[in-house]
């Protein structure tokens, strides 16, 4: 099944679903995400297998979609995904578009699942099991020309004593300061339920302002189109952004 949608670009996008991407291995990939959930709340016995299965399907739909939009908007030649976890966006970019990717996450449990999935579908990625801010500081000169993928990056710069969750904005500034293209899918909070507003949208709007003022071409996208017809409430849909740096054409 191929999804058709119109996005901020004046073109029609043919999108691969997770079933298309993984083919005969889709049930295996889905089961791996059920048994080894990328979500902290899904790693115990608090939720039923049915609930975990639905969460795994949503995660695959969102991250495979995110990667394809990032490719169409930014045309990366290489990428680095931080807080990569299982690395579905990087796996998607490599499988569909042969984009070389580095996946950075200190959680070896998650990266080991990503490695298994990569091997099953016949691709190779570079996996770095390190603190992401340490990695970025050490490798900044070598990341020139790469696209930064921040996928639900709930993180913080421990060396600088930053609070949890603050790392997402730090990644925006890192991309800006190093003139990197950026694709950012915000981490979810429960603010919409407890307080009645979407912290994800608020944060993405803030990042859009920061990057636009720095000369970036920023576009906002929504997951609404991939969940049409499922009667999901408005708060369920997530806005994410792609941002092309002022010197992006020179890099490519």
Buried (B, 14 or more C-beta within 10 A) or exposed (E): EEBEBEBEEEEEBEBBBBBBBBEEBBEBBBEBBBEBBBBEEBBEEEBEEEEBBEBBBBBBBBBBBBBBBBBBBBBBBBBBBBBBBBBBBBBBBBBBBEBBBBBBBBBEEBBEBBBBBBEBBEBEBEBBBBBBBBBBEEBEEEBEBBBBBBBBBBBBBEEEEBEEBEBBBBBBEBBBEBBBBBBBBBBBBEBBEEEEEBBBBEBBEEBBEBBEEBEBBBBBBBBBBBBEEEEEEEBBBBBBBBBBBEEBEEBE
